[in-house]
């Protein structure tokens, strides 16, 4: 009896010991996964170092690539030197395929920084072919994004938008968070240029929401700096005329750790311009001095020339006309050498304003007539509109109203052509999205192995083996239907929930009661609701009285903003009834029925709060 008891006790201790060892193993793996990506980020001390090239070359090839990724946009010349060095090393002693592929990608991004757009397009196409050959399909969206950025700079709108849409589709398919952030950033830039500000802000909100996850991605490829996202938000608010929000986000960007090198100058200029619009001359002077200091550190002649052009416009505002003239001439000479006609044309506009301020009217008018001819030839209608307005205003101030009227007519004609160009760009954006959707409709090819997914699956297998067969059997198998055209509504919903769980991103559900809407109004109301949603959001008719909206990549805060937009649409059908929209956020163990129940409870809680009278205070 005693022997049996001792055996049982020893067995129990053995089980407890083995369990503790398994727990320690799982904890260690989890800690490794959580910290690997963090430690992979180069130290800020290295990124700001004066001898960054020498220090970086002492690191492994993979860590050198991490440094290049971090400085490509801010210290482009140093990044180019490191890329040149690694390419020479690769020629003598080949790098691993994955490192060689990433080196090609970072070279492509670096070419964009130096204005070598056609070279970037060629290299990006070669990189995508290599990604297929090496079986690293997860790298393909990054090369598409490099192509898209090059086409954007060359003004090839349709190619840019088609590539951006396809890159985003592949990024989602492979759960590449870095590529998703990059595509959302490109999308937001497109939408800002097309004056589609609401969609631009939504793209940026989503990119910021998943930025930390993207930064922690196990296999790094390329990730746009966070300060770029904040800067784009600044541009959107500035374009909308919301100077207070523009100033807030500009200061956030200026103080972000990812802002250094060239970005310090760019954000100092942005803050000066915003304060110019707010007529705060003291702050303009403060940021002008900062911008001058940062521009003097510029090692790229072309970047230095562009910096001088921007500084000239600020000096003009504060009344330093001679300095502004000197900087403008210097910039024009350098950028003419680099064959940048658009930059030169716009700097000449600044120089013409300087001449007017110096009472050199003949020189100013001669210069404006020259760039009007150039803008007409280049079909830069927005520039043409502004140039005509400057001359028209001058003649009006001189009481030469006939000449003022003539240039005002030319201005309105240019504005009309600019609007037509904008509408055409909107159409091409729509066409690109239709093309991307038709790609999704075709039977997808078998996905290549995803490095991030493989690592996650390995960790999950260890976890499942440690806690036993019961939990393994409890896991509901996830099945994806290859033919999306034949999916019914419920399968599509389950597909979206499954993707969110596997991709580990946030998803929200909205439940809208429409029993108070007239039946004949519903066919008109639903298209209006869809206009408030993003392309990836889906609206379903749950039953005769309810609509369901699925919002991928959306937190509860983001869903609350969508609710506000939907309430505005519903208010167009005035019924005198307050519509309560239920919200629910997806958890790992939730299915569709559970999500709907959560939304119903949320809906009932809102009704209860409305019906409960406020407590009297005595």
Rosetta blueprint (number, residue, H / E / L):
1 X L
2 X H
3 X H
4 X H
5 X H
6 X H
7 X H
8 X H
9 X H
10 X H
11 X H
12 X H
13 X H
14 X H
15 X H
16 X H
17 X H
18 X H
19 X H
20 X H
21 X H
22 X H
23 X H
24 X H
25 X H
26 X H
27 X H
28 X H
29 X H
30 X H
31 X H
32 X H
33 X H
34 X H
35 X H
36 X H
37 X H
38 X H
39 X H
40 X H
41 X L
42 X L
43 X L
44 X H
45 X H
46 X H
47 X H
48 X L
49 X L
50 X L
51 X L
52 X H
53 X H
54 X H
55 X H
56 X H
57 X L
58 X L
59 X L
60 X L
61 X H
62 X H
63 X H
64 X H
65 X H
66 X H
67 X H
68 X H
69 X H
70 X H
71 X H
72 X L
73 X L
74 X L
75 X L
76 X H
77 X H
78 X H
79 X H
80 X H
81 X H
82 X H
83 X H
84 X H
85 X H
86 X H
87 X H
88 X H
89 X H
90 X H
91 X H
92 X H
93 X L
94 X L
95 X L
96 X L
97 X H
98 X H
99 X H
100 X H
101 X H
102 X H
103 X H
104 X H
105 X H
106 X H
107 X H
108 X H
109 X H
110 X H
111 X H
112 X H
113 X H
114 X L
115 X L
116 X L
117 X H
118 X H
119 X H
120 X H
121 X H
122 X H
123 X H
124 X H
125 X H
126 X H
127 X H
128 X H
129 X H
130 X H
131 X H
132 X H
133 X H
134 X L
135 X L
136 X L
137 X H
138 X H
139 X H
140 X H
141 X H
142 X H
143 X H
144 X H
145 X H
146 X H
147 X H
148 X H
149 X H
150 X H
151 X H
152 X H
153 X H
154 X H
155 X L
156 X L
157 X H
158 X H
159 X H
160 X H
161 X H
162 X H
163 X H
164 X H
165 X H
166 X H
167 X H
168 X H
169 X H
170 X H
171 X H
172 X H
173 X H
174 X L
175 X L
176 X L
177 X H
178 X H
179 X H
180 X H
181 X H
182 X H
183 X H
184 X H
185 X H
186 X H
187 X H
188 X H
189 X H
190 X H
191 X H
192 X H
193 X H
194 X L
195 X L
196 X L
197 X H
198 X H
199 X H
200 X H
201 X H
202 X H
203 X H
204 X H
205 X H
206 X H
207 X H
208 X H
209 X H
210 X L
211 X H
212 X H
213 X H
214 X H
215 X H
216 X L
217 X L
218 X L
219 X L
220 X L
221 X L
222 X L
223 X L
224 X L
225 X L
226 X H
227 X H
228 X H
229 X H
230 X H
231 X H
232 X H
233 X H
234 X H
235 X H
236 X H
237 X H
238 X H
239 X H
240 X H
241 X L
242 X L
243 X H
244 X H
245 X H
246 X H
247 X H
248 X H
249 X H
250 X H
251 X H
252 X H
253 X H
254 X H
255 X H
256 X L
257 X L
258 X L
259 X L
260 X L
261 X L
262 X H
263 X H
264 X H
265 X H
266 X H
267 X H
268 X H
269 X H
270 X H
271 X H
272 X H
273 X H
274 X H
275 X H
276 X H
277 X H
278 X L
279 X L
280 X L
281 X H
282 X H
283 X H
284 X H
285 X H
286 X H
287 X H
288 X H
289 X H
290 X H
291 X H
292 X H
293 X H
294 X H
295 X H
296 X L
297 X L
298 X L
299 X L
300 X L
301 X H
302 X H
303 X H
304 X H
305 X H
306 X H
307 X H
308 X H
309 X H
310 X H
311 X H
312 X H
313 X H
314 X H
315 X H
316 X H
317 X H
318 X H
319 X L
320 X L
321 X H
322 X H
323 X H
324 X H
325 X H
326 X H
327 X H
328 X H
329 X H
330 X H
331 X H
332 X H
333 X H
334 X H
335 X H
336 X H
337 X H
338 X L
339 X L
340 X L
341 X H
342 X H
343 X H
344 X H
345 X H
346 X H
347 X H
348 X H
349 X H
350 X H
351 X H
352 X H
353 X H
354 X H
355 X H
356 X H
357 X H
358 X L
359 X L
360 X L
361 X H
362 X H
363 X H
364 X H
365 X H
366 X H
367 X H
368 X H
369 X H
370 X H
371 X H
372 X H
373 X H
374 X H
375 X H
376 X H
377 X H
378 X H
379 X L
380 X L
381 X H
382 X H
383 X H
384 X H
385 X H
386 X H
387 X H
388 X H
389 X H
390 X H
391 X H
392 X H
393 X H
394 X H
395 X H
396 X H
397 X H
398 X L
399 X L
400 X L
401 X H
402 X H
403 X H
404 X H
405 X H
406 X H
407 X H
408 X H
409 X H
410 X H
411 X H
412 X H
413 X H
414 X H
415 X H
416 X H
417 X H
418 X H
419 X H
420 X H
421 X H
422 X H
423 X H
424 X H
425 X H
426 X H
427 X H
428 X H
429 X H
430 X H
431 X H
432 X H
433 X H
434 X H
435 X H
436 X H
437 X H
438 X H
439 X H
440 X H
441 X H
442 X L
443 X L
444 X L
445 X L
446 X L
447 X L
448 X L
449 X L
450 X L
451 X H
452 X H
453 X H
454 X H
455 X H
456 X H
457 X H
458 X H
459 X H
460 X H
461 X H
462 X H
463 X H
464 X H
465 X H
466 X H
467 X H
468 X L
469 X H
470 X H
471 X H
472 X H
473 X H
474 X H
475 X L
476 X L
477 X L
478 X L
479 X L
480 X L
481 X L
482 X L
483 X L
484 X H
485 X H
486 X H
487 X L
488 X L
489 X H
490 X H
491 X H
492 X H
493 X H
494 X H
495 X H
496 X H
497 X H
498 X H
499 X H
500 X H
501 X H
502 X H
503 X H
504 X L
505 X L
506 X L
507 X E
508 X E
509 X E
510 X E
511 X E
512 X E
513 X E
514 X L
515 X L
516 X L
517 X L
518 X L
519 X H
520 X H
521 X H
522 X H
523 X H
524 X H
525 X H
526 X H
527 X H
528 X H
529 X H
530 X H
531 X H
532 X L
533 X L
534 X L
535 X L
536 X L
537 X L
538 X E
539 X E
540 X E
541 X E
542 X E
543 X E
544 X L
545 X L
546 X E
547 X E
548 X E
549 X E
550 X E
551 X E
552 X E
553 X L
554 X L
555 X L
556 X H
557 X H
558 X H
559 X H
560 X H
561 X H
562 X H
563 X H
564 X H
565 X H
566 X H
567 X H
568 X H
569 X H
570 X H
571 X L
572 X L
573 X L
574 X L
575 X L
576 X L
577 X L
578 X L
579 X L
580 X L
581 X E
582 X E
583 X E
584 X E
585 X E
586 X L
587 X L
588 X L
589 X L
590 X L
591 X L
592 X H
593 X H
594 X H
595 X H
596 X H
597 X H
598 X H
599 X H
600 X H
601 X H
602 X H
603 X H
604 X H
605 X H
606 X H
607 X H
608 X H
609 X H
610 X H
611 X H
612 X L
613 X L
614 X L
615 X L
616 X L
617 X L
618 X L
